Amino acid sequence: MKIGVSSSSIYEKNLQKSLEYAEKLDIKYVEIMNEYPNDSDDVDMMNSYDIKYSIHSPITDLNIASLNKSIQKTSVNEIKKSIDLANKLNSDIVVIHPSGMTILGYPCEDKILSTCKESLEICGKYGEDNGVMATVENMPNSDWLIHKNIFKLNELLLEINMYMTLDIGHASTMGYKEKDLYFDSVKHLHLSDNFLDKDLHLGLGKGKIDFKNIIKVFKKNNYKGKYILEINDKSPIIDSINYLKKL
């Protein structure tokens, strides 16, 4: 298993300290949350570590589904910067959040979904042109978020020739069972635990998610991607890694 961690789970004052921490734990895969304080573009520094990277594009202050064209364009451009970084690091995966509804957007849901699709197609093509797989992450159960339904998200991704980062914690808040979680479009996994209602990003084994059967489903389908721990503090990292290895 290719077990890695998100830089948000080894949160330090800067990216270099986060990578030093990961190296001390002998972690070989790190997903960089590409915004402050881990927004460094020092490629030489990052390549000095024996670590393979995936990149999570920024999620703060962005909305690729915004009906404000300037915000949409800016958001897409920030994702393109993450794709550029991935290209320089020989990283094969960039993760994109599909964003969501605005305060006044609920009567315009079809338009918001259409705008999001437009943005994703731009990002997907930019990734393809730069040798990077742009993947779209499913969202947790929340009124203002879009693309929470993994079946509909999979249909969209097949239509626009893109791929999915499946967040197991997010999916569990939507009530999906283990057998529902695998699609051929899934090329990357985020793992965290919760109590099947709220997105808590707990260490594995601290909630109610049945990771044993989830891992069985993905191994049965010959999943070759990474298992990225995206948990809310450093203390459960080693426990979560050992938990996965036992499975």
C-alpha positions as CSV (number, residue, x, y, z in Angstrom):
1,M,0.0,0.0,0.0
2,K,1.2,3.5,-0.8
3,I,0.4,5.1,2.5
4,G,0.9,8.9,2.8
5,V,-0.2,11.9,4.8
6,S,-1.5,15.4,4.0
7,S,0.7,18.3,5.0
8,S,-2.3,19.6,6.8
9,S,-2.0,16.6,9.1
10,I,1.6,17.4,10.0
11,Y,0.9,21.1,10.3
12,E,4.1,23.1,10.9
13,K,5.0,26.8,10.5
14,N,6.3,26.2,7.1
15,L,6.5,23.4,4.5
16,Q,10.1,22.6,5.1
17,K,9.4,21.8,8.7
18,S,6.5,19.6,7.7
19,L,8.6,17.7,5.3
20,E,11.4,17.2,7.9
21,Y,8.7,15.8,10.3
22,A,7.5,13.4,7.6
23,E,11.0,12.3,6.8
24,K,11.7,11.5,10.5
25,L,8.6,9.3,10.4
26,D,9.9,7.6,7.2
27,I,6.8,8.7,5.3
28,K,7.3,8.3,1.6
29,Y,4.2,10.1,0.3
30,V,3.1,13.6,1.2
31,E,0.2,15.5,-0.2
32,I,0.9,19.2,-0.1
33,M,-2.0,21.4,0.8
34,N,-0.9,24.2,-1.6
35,E,-1.8,27.2,0.5
36,Y,-0.4,29.1,3.5
37,P,1.6,28.0,5.4
38,N,2.5,25.2,2.9
39,D,2.4,27.4,-0.2
40,S,6.2,27.3,-0.9
41,D,7.3,27.1,-4.5
42,D,10.8,26.1,-3.6
43,V,11.0,23.1,-5.8
44,D,14.7,22.4,-5.1
45,M,13.9,22.3,-1.4
46,M,11.0,19.9,-1.9
47,N,13.0,17.6,-4.2
48,S,15.8,17.4,-1.6
49,Y,13.6,15.0,0.4
50,D,13.1,11.3,-0.4
51,I,9.4,11.9,-0.7
52,K,6.9,11.6,-3.6
53,Y,4.2,14.2,-3.8
54,S,0.6,14.8,-4.7
55,I,-0.8,18.3,-4.6
56,H,-4.0,19.6,-3.1
57,S,-5.0,22.8,-4.9
58,P,-6.1,25.7,-2.6
59,I,-9.5,25.6,-1.0
60,T,-9.6,28.9,0.9
61,D,-11.2,31.9,-0.7
62,L,-11.7,30.1,-4.0
63,N,-14.8,29.0,-5.8
64,I,-14.5,27.5,-9.3
65,A,-18.4,27.3,-9.4
66,S,-18.7,31.1,-8.7
67,L,-21.2,32.9,-11.0
68,N,-18.9,35.9,-10.6
69,K,-16.7,35.5,-13.7
70,S,-13.7,37.2,-12.1
71,I,-13.8,34.9,-9.1
72,Q,-14.2,31.8,-11.3
73,K,-11.2,32.8,-13.5
74,T,-9.0,33.6,-10.5
75,S,-9.9,30.3,-8.8
76,V,-9.1,28.3,-12.0
77,N,-5.8,30.2,-12.3
78,E,-4.9,29.2,-8.7
79,I,-5.5,25.5,-9.6
80,K,-3.4,25.9,-12.7
81,K,-0.5,27.1,-10.4
82,S,-0.9,23.9,-8.4
83,I,-0.8,21.8,-11.6
84,D,2.4,23.7,-12.6
85,L,3.9,22.8,-9.2
86,A,3.0,19.2,-9.6
87,N,4.6,19.2,-13.0
88,K,7.9,20.5,-11.6
89,L,7.8,17.9,-8.8
90,N,7.0,15.0,-11.2
91,S,3.8,14.6,-9.2
92,D,1.0,12.6,-10.9
93,I,-2.0,13.9,-9.0
94,V,-3.6,17.3,-8.2
95,V,-6.7,17.3,-6.1
96,I,-9.5,19.9,-6.8
97,H,-12.4,20.8,-4.6
98,P,-15.6,21.5,-6.7
99,S,-16.6,24.4,-4.4
100,G,-20.2,25.1,-3.8
101,M,-23.2,27.3,-3.5
102,T,-23.1,31.0,-2.7
103,I,-25.4,32.7,-0.2
104,L,-27.7,33.8,-3.0
105,G,-27.0,30.9,-5.3
106,Y,-29.7,28.4,-4.4
107,P,-32.2,29.4,-7.1
108,C,-29.4,29.1,-9.7
109,E,-28.1,25.6,-8.9
110,D,-28.1,24.4,-12.5
111,K,-26.1,27.4,-13.5
112,I,-23.6,26.8,-10.6
113,L,-23.2,23.2,-11.6
114,S,-22.7,24.2,-15.2
115,T,-20.0,26.8,-14.2
116,C,-18.3,24.2,-12.1
117,K,-18.2,21.7,-15.0
118,E,-16.8,24.4,-17.3
119,S,-14.0,25.1,-14.7
120,L,-13.2,21.5,-14.2
121,E,-12.9,20.9,-18.0
122,I,-10.4,23.8,-18.2
123,C,-8.4,22.4,-15.3
124,G,-8.6,18.8,-16.6
125,K,-7.3,19.9,-20.0
126,Y,-4.5,22.0,-18.5
127,G,-3.5,19.1,-16.4
128,E,-3.5,16.7,-19.4
129,D,-1.3,19.2,-21.3
130,N,1.2,19.3,-18.5
131,G,1.3,15.6,-17.7
132,V,-0.7,15.8,-14.5
133,M,-3.9,14.0,-13.6
134,A,-6.4,16.6,-12.2
135,T,-8.8,14.8,-9.9
136,V,-12.0,16.0,-8.3
137,E,-12.8,15.3,-4.7
138,N,-16.3,14.4,-3.5
139,M,-17.7,16.7,-0.8
140,P,-19.2,15.9,2.6
141,N,-22.9,16.3,3.6
142,S,-23.5,20.0,3.8
143,D,-26.3,22.1,2.3
144,W,-24.0,24.6,0.5
145,L,-21.6,22.1,-1.1
146,I,-22.0,20.5,-4.5
147,H,-20.8,17.1,-5.8
148,K,-21.6,15.2,-2.6
149,N,-23.3,12.4,-4.5
150,I,-20.5,10.1,-5.6
151,F,-22.6,8.4,-8.3
152,K,-23.5,11.7,-10.0
153,L,-19.9,12.9,-9.6
154,N,-18.7,9.7,-11.3
155,E,-21.1,10.3,-14.2
156,L,-19.8,13.8,-14.6
157,L,-16.2,12.7,-14.6
158,L,-16.8,10.0,-17.2
159,E,-18.5,12.7,-19.4
160,I,-15.6,15.1,-19.1
161,N,-12.8,12.5,-19.0
162,M,-11.5,13.3,-15.6
163,Y,-10.9,11.3,-12.4
164,M,-11.9,11.2,-8.7
165,T,-10.2,11.6,-5.4
166,L,-12.5,9.7,-3.2
167,D,-12.6,11.1,0.4
168,I,-13.8,8.2,2.5
169,G,-14.7,10.4,5.5
170,H,-16.7,12.7,3.2
171,A,-18.5,9.7,1.6
172,S,-19.4,8.3,5.0
173,T,-21.3,11.4,6.0
174,M,-23.6,10.7,3.0
175,G,-24.4,7.2,4.2
176,Y,-22.7,5.2,1.5
177,K,-21.8,1.6,2.2
178,E,-18.4,0.0,1.5
179,K,-19.6,-1.7,-1.7
180,D,-20.7,1.7,-3.1
181,L,-17.3,3.3,-2.9
182,Y,-15.3,1.9,-5.7
183,F,-15.4,3.4,-9.3
184,D,-12.8,2.9,-12.0
185,S,-12.6,6.7,-12.0
186,V,-11.1,6.7,-8.4
187,K,-7.3,7.2,-8.7
188,H,-6.6,8.7,-5.3
189,L,-8.0,8.2,-1.7
190,H,-8.3,10.4,1.3
191,L,-8.7,8.7,4.6
192,S,-10.0,9.9,8.0
193,D,-12.5,8.6,10.5
194,N,-15.8,10.0,11.9
195,F,-19.1,8.8,13.4
196,L,-20.9,8.7,10.0
197,D,-22.5,12.1,10.3
198,K,-20.1,15.0,10.6
199,D,-16.7,15.4,8.8
200,L,-14.4,15.3,11.7
201,H,-11.0,14.1,10.2
202,L,-10.2,11.8,13.1
203,G,-7.4,9.3,13.2
204,L,-8.3,5.9,11.8
205,G,-10.1,3.6,14.3
206,K,-11.3,6.6,16.4
207,G,-14.8,6.6,14.8
208,K,-17.2,4.2,13.1
209,I,-16.0,3.8,9.5
210,D,-15.4,0.2,8.5
211,F,-11.9,0.6,7.0
212,K,-11.3,-3.2,7.0
213,N,-14.1,-3.8,4.4
214,I,-13.2,-0.6,2.5
215,I,-9.7,-1.8,2.0
216,K,-11.0,-5.2,0.9
217,V,-13.1,-3.5,-1.7
218,F,-10.2,-1.5,-3.1
219,K,-7.7,-4.4,-3.0
220,K,-10.3,-6.7,-4.8
221,N,-10.6,-4.1,-7.6
222,N,-6.8,-3.8,-7.9
223,Y,-6.6,-0.2,-6.8
224,K,-3.0,1.1,-7.4
225,G,-3.3,4.6,-6.1
226,K,-2.2,6.2,-2.8
227,Y,-4.0,6.1,0.6
228,I,-3.5,9.6,2.0
229,L,-4.2,10.2,5.7
230,E,-6.0,13.6,6.1
231,I,-6.5,13.8,9.8
232,N,-6.8,16.8,12.1
233,D,-3.6,16.6,14.2
234,K,-0.3,14.9,14.3
235,S,-0.8,12.6,17.3
236,P,-2.8,9.9,15.4
237,I,-0.5,9.7,12.4
238,I,1.7,6.7,13.5
239,D,-1.3,5.0,15.0
240,S,-3.3,5.5,11.7
241,I,-0.4,4.2,9.6
242,N,0.0,1.1,11.7
243,Y,-3.8,0.6,11.7
244,L,-3.7,0.6,7.8
245,K,-0.8,-1.8,7.7
246,K,-2.6,-4.3,9.9
247,L,-5.5,-4.2,7.5
